[in-house]
Amino acid sequence: MKGSKKTILIVDDDPLVAGLYKGKLESAGYNVEIATDGQMGISKIHEVLPDAVLLDLMLPAISGVDVLRQIRAEKAFKELPVVVFSNAFATVLVDDAMSAGATRVLNKAESSPLQVLVCVKELISPGTTPPAAGQGKPSKQAPGGAASLFARPPRPSSAAAAPAAVVQNPQPRGPAAPVRPAAAPPPPPTAASIAPAKTTASPSQPDLGAKSQSSAAVVDPKLRTEFFTDGPVRIGALRKQVGNLSKESTEEGRREVLQTLFRQISELTTSAGRVRLSTVSLICSTLGSFLTELELKPSNLNASTLRTIAQTVDFLAVLFDKKGGELAGEEKQPCALVVDDESISRRAVVFALAKAKVSCVDLSDPIVALEKAKATKFDLIYLDVDMPVINGFELCSRIRADMQNKTTPVVFITGLSDFESRAKSTLSGGNDLIAKPFMFVELAVKSLTYITKGRLAVSAASNRKS
């Protein structure tokens, strides 16, 4: 028979994350068990009959979604509260997790141990505070406490924003029990139904154009010092795996290297979030989503995607050198100019940038785009190479001739068949290339990298003048 304390099971292969959450939950009076992979998680659920589960979606061997599907197929666990961790760009995984029966979804990079504690408390003991260590029954929480952060949101049709850093099913589940009555869970919303308008920053997706509320929190200087001291070792390990990835010729071998890269990036994401380095955490989180999609479909690994991975790791090394980077213009949402005469390709770029919370001016006519670039300062410019009247290279040269966007990063969009030859040639004042058809998350990674580079350059110039 279970004791009076509630038991929480954490299923996560990242020992740092699991340890942080375990410490916070135990200090609040919960029993905590840890499983380091999906298969162990399933076994632990049957063994300890937890009152709630914290489940990472990206696990080795058996994914978090598969764990969910297996336990929801059993009558005893149909109503077990399961909080899953994803990241800002893994919308497909979020959809799958909600369909499989996730109770709530938290953005791993942005969820502090305190937020996780509040979420767990609300799920297994609604309206109460977690039990103090050594106490059995939880006490009632005063009105207006932390539980209000996780109040039931309006229906998807409502314009109201969802609670900070959390996506949840429309009906909260009841308290967990070892054996629960068989009852169909309420239909979960999809990630699309809960996504905000393109111009609004999603609470579960960090916004490059806004400061995180947690950024003002006091961070132990020793933790930051340790983080940056470990930087060269972390970057060296990442670069080694990128090199291995470029040499690997088999699909299975590439998948193994991608899994290793993802684990390293996931640990870095968590560590950066722990010391409130939101820029590093955001770029790592986005890169992690990119690696996950490549692992699911290694055939998408090509010269363009390899270049993006390598460049992002190199930029992380720059951020380590600059102690996380001191960005100028953080309060201003980034804006990009997208020029492509093909409407489908142009809309794809705009969609990918919206996922990264970058607003866009998209134009099909390069002549009109040139005039717009003379009148407006952009954070980033995407140019299709093959356009009528003025091709992308010529348009870039003309844009560079004007002071307004003389230093704005320019990325050319070209066909994969032309990518390698063009990558070796002059970029006519441009900074980079990306091959069509591109992955949305690849473009998001590249965009965040170049926008952050640009803002670092502005900060450095401002500091020199002062």
C-alpha positions as CSV (number, residue, x, y, z in Angstrom):
1,M,0.0,0.0,0.0
2,K,1.3,3.4,-1.0
3,G,2.4,5.9,1.7
4,S,0.8,9.2,2.4
5,K,3.3,11.1,0.2
6,K,2.6,11.5,-3.5
7,T,5.1,9.9,-5.9
8,I,6.3,11.6,-9.0
9,L,8.1,9.7,-11.8
10,I,10.6,11.6,-13.9
11,V,11.5,9.9,-17.3
12,D,14.4,11.8,-18.7
13,D,17.9,10.7,-20.0
14,D,19.4,14.1,-19.1
15,P,20.8,13.6,-15.5
16,L,21.1,17.4,-14.9
17,V,17.4,18.1,-15.7
18,A,16.2,15.1,-13.8
19,G,18.4,16.0,-10.8
20,L,17.1,19.6,-10.8
21,Y,13.4,18.6,-10.9
22,K,14.0,15.8,-8.3
23,G,15.6,18.2,-5.8
24,K,12.8,20.7,-6.1
25,L,10.0,18.1,-5.8
26,E,11.6,16.3,-2.9
27,S,12.1,19.6,-1.1
28,A,8.3,20.1,-1.4
29,G,7.6,16.7,0.2
30,Y,7.1,14.4,-2.8
31,N,8.7,11.0,-3.3
32,V,10.6,11.0,-6.6
33,E,11.6,8.2,-8.9
34,I,13.8,8.6,-12.0
35,A,13.9,6.5,-15.2
36,T,16.6,7.2,-17.8
37,D,14.9,5.8,-20.9
38,G,11.4,5.0,-22.2
39,Q,11.5,1.2,-21.4
40,M,12.6,1.8,-17.8
41,G,9.9,4.5,-17.6
42,I,7.2,2.0,-18.5
43,S,8.5,-0.6,-16.0
44,K,8.7,2.1,-13.2
45,I,5.1,3.2,-13.9
46,H,3.9,-0.4,-13.3
47,E,6.3,-0.8,-10.3
48,V,5.7,2.4,-8.3
49,L,2.2,3.4,-9.5
50,P,3.1,7.1,-9.6
51,D,0.7,9.9,-8.9
52,A,2.1,11.9,-11.9
53,V,4.7,11.5,-14.6
54,L,7.2,14.0,-16.0
55,L,8.1,12.6,-19.4
56,D,10.7,13.9,-21.9
57,L,9.5,13.3,-25.5
58,M,13.0,12.9,-26.9
59,L,14.2,9.7,-25.4
60,P,16.6,7.0,-26.7
61,A,15.2,3.7,-27.9
62,I,11.5,4.3,-27.1
63,S,10.3,7.8,-27.5
64,G,8.1,9.7,-25.0
65,V,5.2,9.5,-27.4
66,D,5.5,5.7,-27.6
67,V,5.6,5.5,-23.8
68,L,2.4,7.6,-23.7
69,R,0.6,5.3,-26.2
70,Q,1.6,2.2,-24.3
71,I,0.4,3.4,-20.9
72,R,-2.8,5.0,-22.2
73,A,-3.7,1.6,-23.7
74,E,-4.0,0.2,-20.2
75,K,-7.1,0.8,-18.1
76,A,-5.1,1.5,-14.9
77,F,-3.2,4.5,-16.5
78,K,-5.8,6.1,-18.7
79,E,-6.2,9.1,-16.3
80,L,-2.6,9.2,-14.9
81,P,-1.4,12.8,-15.2
82,V,1.5,13.0,-17.6
83,V,3.4,16.2,-18.2
84,V,5.5,16.0,-21.3
85,F,8.6,18.2,-22.1
86,S,9.2,19.4,-25.6
87,N,10.8,22.4,-27.1
88,A,9.8,25.5,-29.0
89,F,9.9,24.1,-32.6
90,A,8.9,20.4,-32.1
91,T,5.2,21.0,-33.2
92,V,4.8,17.6,-34.8
93,L,5.9,15.9,-31.5
94,V,3.6,18.1,-29.5
95,D,0.7,17.1,-31.8
96,D,1.6,13.5,-31.4
97,A,1.9,13.8,-27.6
98,M,-1.5,15.5,-27.2
99,S,-3.1,12.9,-29.5
100,A,-1.5,10.1,-27.4
101,G,-3.0,11.5,-24.2
102,A,-0.5,14.0,-22.7
103,T,-2.1,16.0,-19.9
104,R,0.1,19.1,-20.4
105,V,3.1,20.1,-22.5
106,L,5.9,22.3,-21.1
107,N,8.7,23.9,-23.0
108,K,11.8,22.3,-21.5
109,A,14.2,25.1,-22.1
110,E,11.9,27.7,-20.4
111,S,10.4,25.7,-17.5
112,S,12.1,26.2,-14.2
113,P,11.9,23.6,-11.4
114,L,9.5,25.9,-9.6
115,Q,7.2,26.0,-12.6
116,V,7.3,22.3,-12.9
117,L,6.5,22.0,-9.2
118,V,3.5,24.3,-9.5
119,C,2.3,22.3,-12.5
120,V,2.6,18.9,-10.7
121,K,0.8,20.3,-7.6
122,E,-2.1,21.7,-9.7
123,L,-2.5,18.3,-11.5
124,I,-2.5,15.9,-8.6
125,S,-3.9,18.2,-5.8
126,P,-5.9,21.0,-7.5
127,G,-6.4,24.1,-5.2
128,T,-3.7,23.0,-2.8
129,T,0.0,23.7,-2.2
130,P,2.4,20.8,-2.3
131,P,3.0,19.0,1.0
132,A,5.8,20.3,3.2
133,A,8.6,17.8,3.7
134,G,7.5,15.3,6.4
135,Q,3.8,16.2,6.2
136,G,1.2,13.9,4.8
137,K,-1.8,15.9,3.5
138,P,-1.3,19.1,1.5
139,S,-2.8,22.3,2.8
140,K,-5.1,24.6,1.0
141,Q,-3.5,27.3,-1.1
142,A,-4.4,31.0,-0.6
143,P,-6.3,32.6,-3.5
144,G,-4.2,34.1,-6.2
145,G,-1.3,31.7,-5.7
146,A,0.8,30.0,-8.2
147,A,-2.0,27.7,-9.2
148,S,-3.6,30.5,-11.1
149,L,-0.9,30.2,-13.7
150,F,-2.3,26.9,-14.8
151,A,-6.0,27.8,-14.7
152,R,-8.1,26.2,-17.5
153,P,-7.6,28.2,-20.6
154,P,-10.4,29.4,-22.9
155,R,-11.4,27.3,-25.9
156,P,-9.1,27.4,-28.9
157,S,-11.4,29.9,-30.7
158,S,-10.8,32.5,-28.0
159,A,-8.3,35.2,-28.6
160,A,-7.0,35.1,-25.1
161,A,-3.4,34.0,-24.6
162,A,-2.5,30.6,-23.0
163,P,-0.8,30.5,-19.6
164,A,3.0,31.2,-19.6
165,A,5.2,28.3,-20.9
166,V,2.4,25.7,-20.8
167,V,0.0,24.1,-23.2
168,Q,-2.7,22.0,-21.7
169,N,-5.8,20.0,-22.6
170,P,-9.1,21.9,-22.1
171,Q,-10.1,19.8,-19.1
172,P,-7.8,19.1,-16.1
173,R,-7.5,15.5,-15.1
174,G,-8.5,14.4,-11.6
175,P,-6.1,13.2,-8.9
176,A,-4.0,10.1,-9.8
177,A,-4.8,6.7,-8.3
178,P,-3.3,3.3,-8.6
179,V,-6.4,2.0,-10.5
180,R,-8.6,4.4,-12.3
181,P,-12.0,3.9,-13.9
182,A,-12.0,3.5,-17.7
183,A,-13.1,6.8,-19.1
184,A,-12.3,8.3,-22.4
185,P,-10.1,11.4,-22.0
186,P,-11.4,14.7,-23.4
187,P,-10.4,15.3,-27.0
188,P,-7.0,17.1,-26.9
189,P,-6.3,20.2,-29.0
190,T,-3.7,20.0,-31.7
191,A,-0.6,22.2,-31.6
192,A,-2.1,24.2,-34.5
193,S,-5.3,24.9,-32.6
194,I,-3.4,26.4,-29.7
195,A,-0.8,28.3,-31.7
196,P,-1.1,32.1,-31.5
197,A,-1.3,34.5,-34.4
198,K,2.0,35.0,-36.3
199,T,2.5,38.4,-34.8
200,T,2.2,37.3,-31.2
201,A,4.9,35.6,-29.3
202,S,3.8,32.2,-28.1
203,P,4.2,31.7,-24.3
204,S,5.7,28.2,-25.0
205,Q,8.1,29.6,-27.6
206,P,10.9,31.9,-26.5
207,D,10.8,35.2,-28.4
208,L,14.1,36.6,-29.6
209,G,12.5,40.1,-29.6
210,A,11.5,40.1,-26.0
211,K,13.3,39.7,-22.7
212,S,12.4,36.6,-20.7
213,Q,10.8,37.4,-17.4
214,S,13.2,34.9,-15.8
215,S,16.2,36.8,-17.2
216,A,16.0,39.3,-14.3
217,A,16.3,36.5,-11.7
218,V,19.4,36.3,-9.6
219,V,21.8,33.7,-10.9
220,D,24.6,32.2,-8.7
221,P,27.8,33.6,-10.3
222,K,29.6,30.4,-9.6
223,L,27.1,28.5,-11.9
224,R,27.7,30.9,-14.7
225,T,31.5,30.7,-14.2
226,E,31.3,26.9,-14.4
227,F,29.1,27.1,-17.5
228,F,31.6,29.2,-19.4
229,T,34.6,27.3,-18.1
230,D,33.1,24.1,-19.5
231,G,32.4,25.9,-22.8
232,P,35.6,24.8,-24.8
233,V,35.1,21.2,-23.8
234,R,31.4,21.3,-24.8
235,I,32.1,23.0,-28.1
236,G,35.0,20.6,-28.8
237,A,32.7,17.6,-28.3
238,L,30.0,19.1,-30.6
239,R,32.6,19.8,-33.3
240,K,33.9,16.3,-33.1
241,Q,30.4,14.9,-33.7
242,V,29.8,17.3,-36.6
243,G,33.0,16.0,-38.2
244,N,31.8,12.4,-37.6
245,L,28.4,13.3,-39.2
246,S,30.1,14.6,-42.3
247,K,32.1,11.5,-42.7
248,E,29.4,8.9,-42.0
249,S,28.0,7.3,-45.1
250,T,25.3,5.0,-43.8
251,E,21.8,6.1,-42.6
252,E,22.1,4.1,-39.4
253,G,25.5,5.6,-38.7
254,R,24.2,9.1,-39.3
255,R,21.2,8.4,-37.0
256,E,23.6,7.4,-34.2
257,V,25.7,10.5,-34.6
258,L,22.6,12.7,-34.7
259,Q,21.4,11.1,-31.4
260,T,24.7,11.8,-29.8
261,L,24.6,15.4,-31.0
262,F,21.1,15.9,-29.8
263,R,22.0,14.7,-26.3
264,Q,24.9,17.1,-26.1
265,I,22.8,20.0,-27.4
266,S,19.9,19.1,-25.0
267,E,22.3,19.2,-22.0
268,L,23.6,22.5,-23.2
269,T,20.1,23.9,-23.6
270,T,19.3,22.9,-20.0
271,S,22.5,24.3,-18.6
272,A,22.1,27.6,-20.4
273,G,18.5,28.0,-19.2
274,R,19.7,27.2,-15.6
275,V,22.0,30.2,-15.7
276,R,19.4,32.4,-17.5
277,L,21.3,32.7,-20.8
278,S,18.1,32.9,-22.9
279,T,19.9,33.5,-26.2
280,V,22.1,30.5,-25.9
281,S,19.2,28.4,-24.7
282,L,16.9,29.4,-27.6
283,I,19.5,28.7,-30.3
284,C,20.3,25.3,-28.7
285,S,16.7,24.4,-28.4
286,T,16.0,25.2,-32.0
287,L,19.1,23.3,-33.1
288,G,17.9,20.4,-31.0
289,S,14.6,20.3,-32.9
290,F,16.5,20.4,-36.2
291,L,18.6,17.4,-35.1
292,T,15.5,15.5,-34.1
293,E,13.9,16.0,-37.5
294,L,17.1,14.9,-39.2
295,E,17.3,11.8,-37.0
296,L,13.7,10.9,-38.0
297,K,14.6,11.3,-41.6
298,P,18.4,11.0,-42.2
299,S,17.9,11.3,-46.0
300,N,17.4,15.1,-45.4
301,L,21.0,15.3,-44.4
302,N,22.8,17.0,-47.3
303,A,25.4,19.7,-47.9
304,S,23.0,22.5,-46.9
305,T,21.8,20.9,-43.6
306,L,25.4,19.9,-42.7
307,R,26.5,23.5,-43.3
308,T,23.7,24.9,-41.1
309,I,24.6,22.5,-38.2
310,A,28.4,23.3,-38.4
311,Q,27.8,27.1,-38.6
312,T,25.4,27.0,-35.6
313,V,28.0,25.1,-33.5
314,D,30.6,27.6,-34.5
315,F,28.3,30.5,-33.5
316,L,27.7,28.8,-30.1
317,A,31.5,29.0,-29.7
318,V,31.3,32.7,-30.3
319,L,28.6,33.1,-27.7
320,F,30.8,31.3,-25.2
321,D,33.7,33.6,-26.0
322,K,31.4,36.6,-25.4
323,K,30.0,35.1,-22.2
324,G,26.6,34.6,-23.7
325,G,26.4,37.8,-25.7
326,E,25.1,41.2,-24.7
327,L,22.4,41.9,-27.3
328,A,21.3,45.3,-28.6
329,G,17.6,45.9,-29.4
330,E,16.3,42.9,-27.5
331,E,12.9,44.6,-27.0
332,K,12.4,45.0,-30.7
333,Q,10.9,42.1,-32.6
334,P,13.2,41.1,-35.5
335,C,12.0,41.8,-39.0
336,A,13.2,40.1,-42.2
337,L,12.8,40.9,-45.9
338,V,11.9,37.9,-48.1
339,V,12.2,38.3,-51.8
340,D,11.1,35.4,-54.1
341,D,9.0,35.4,-57.3
342,E,7.6,31.9,-56.4
343,S,4.7,32.4,-54.0
344,I,4.9,28.9,-52.5
345,S,8.6,29.2,-51.7
346,R,8.1,32.7,-50.4
347,R,5.2,31.6,-48.1
348,A,7.4,28.7,-46.8
349,V,10.1,31.1,-45.8
350,V,7.6,33.4,-44.1
351,F,6.1,30.4,-42.2
352,A,9.4,29.2,-41.0
353,L,10.4,32.7,-39.8
354,A,7.1,33.0,-38.0
355,K,8.0,29.9,-36.0
356,A,11.2,31.8,-34.9
357,K,9.0,34.8,-34.0
358,V,10.5,36.9,-36.8
359,S,8.1,39.3,-38.6
360,C,8.4,39.5,-42.4
361,V,8.0,41.8,-45.4
362,D,7.6,39.4,-48.3
363,L,7.8,40.6,-51.9
364,S,7.8,38.9,-55.3
365,D,9.2,41.8,-57.3
366,P,12.9,42.5,-56.8
367,I,12.6,46.1,-58.0
368,V,10.0,46.8,-55.4
369,A,12.1,45.0,-52.8
370,L,15.1,47.2,-53.7
371,E,13.1,50.3,-53.0
372,K,11.8,48.8,-49.7
373,A,15.4,47.9,-48.6
374,K,16.5,51.5,-49.3
375,A,13.7,52.8,-47.0
376,T,13.7,50.2,-44.2
377,K,16.4,48.7,-42.0
378,F,16.0,44.9,-41.7
379,D,17.5,42.4,-39.3
380,L,17.8,39.7,-42.0
381,I,17.2,39.4,-45.8
382,Y,16.4,36.2,-47.7
383,L,16.8,36.4,-51.5
384,D,15.9,33.8,-54.1
385,V,18.8,33.4,-56.6
386,D,16.8,32.8,-59.7
387,M,14.4,35.7,-60.3
388,P,13.5,37.5,-63.5
389,V,14.8,41.0,-64.4
390,I,17.2,41.1,-61.4
391,N,18.6,37.9,-59.9
392,G,19.3,37.5,-56.2
393,F,23.1,38.1,-56.5
394,E,22.5,41.4,-58.4
395,L,19.8,42.5,-56.0
396,C,22.1,41.8,-53.1
397,S,24.8,44.0,-54.6
398,R,22.4,46.9,-55.1
399,I,21.1,46.5,-51.6
400,R,24.7,46.6,-50.3
401,A,25.4,49.8,-52.2
402,D,23.0,51.6,-49.9
403,M,23.8,52.3,-46.3
404,Q,20.4,51.2,-44.9
405,N,21.2,47.5,-45.2
406,K,24.9,47.5,-46.0
407,T,25.7,45.1,-43.1
408,T,22.4,43.3,-42.8
409,P,22.9,39.5,-43.1
410,V,21.7,38.2,-46.5
411,V,21.0,34.5,-47.1
412,F,20.4,33.2,-50.7
413,I,17.9,30.6,-51.4
414,T,19.0,28.2,-54.2
415,G,18.3,24.7,-55.6
416,L,20.1,21.8,-53.9
417,S,21.6,20.9,-57.3
418,D,23.4,24.3,-57.4
419,F,24.2,24.5,-53.7
420,E,27.7,23.1,-53.6
421,S,29.0,25.0,-56.6
422,R,27.5,28.3,-55.4
423,A,28.7,27.8,-51.8
424,K,32.2,27.8,-53.2
425,S,31.8,30.8,-55.3
426,T,31.4,34.5,-54.4
427,L,28.2,35.3,-52.6
428,S,28.0,38.9,-54.1
429,G,27.9,40.4,-50.7
430,G,25.7,37.8,-49.2
431,N,26.5,35.8,-46.0
432,D,25.1,32.3,-46.7
433,L,23.1,29.9,-48.8
434,I,20.2,27.6,-48.0
435,A,19.0,24.9,-50.4
436,K,15.4,24.3,-51.6
437,P,13.5,22.3,-50.6
438,F,14.6,23.4,-47.0
439,M,13.3,22.2,-43.7
440,F,11.4,24.9,-41.8
441,V,13.4,24.3,-38.6
442,E,16.7,24.6,-40.6
443,L,15.7,28.0,-41.8
444,A,14.7,28.9,-38.2
445,V,18.1,27.9,-36.9
446,K,19.9,29.8,-39.6
447,S,17.7,32.9,-39.0
448,L,18.2,33.0,-35.2
449,T,21.9,32.6,-35.7
450,Y,22.3,35.5,-38.2
451,I,19.9,37.8,-36.3
452,T,21.8,37.2,-33.1
453,K,25.1,37.8,-34.9
454,G,23.8,41.1,-36.2
455,R,22.7,42.3,-32.8
456,L,26.0,41.3,-31.2
457,A,27.7,43.4,-33.9
458,V,25.5,46.4,-33.1
459,S,26.2,46.0,-29.4
460,A,29.9,45.8,-30.0
461,A,29.8,48.9,-32.2
462,S,27.8,50.8,-29.6
463,N,30.2,49.8,-26.8
464,R,33.2,51.0,-28.9
465,K,31.5,54.4,-29.4
466,S,30.7,54.8,-25.7
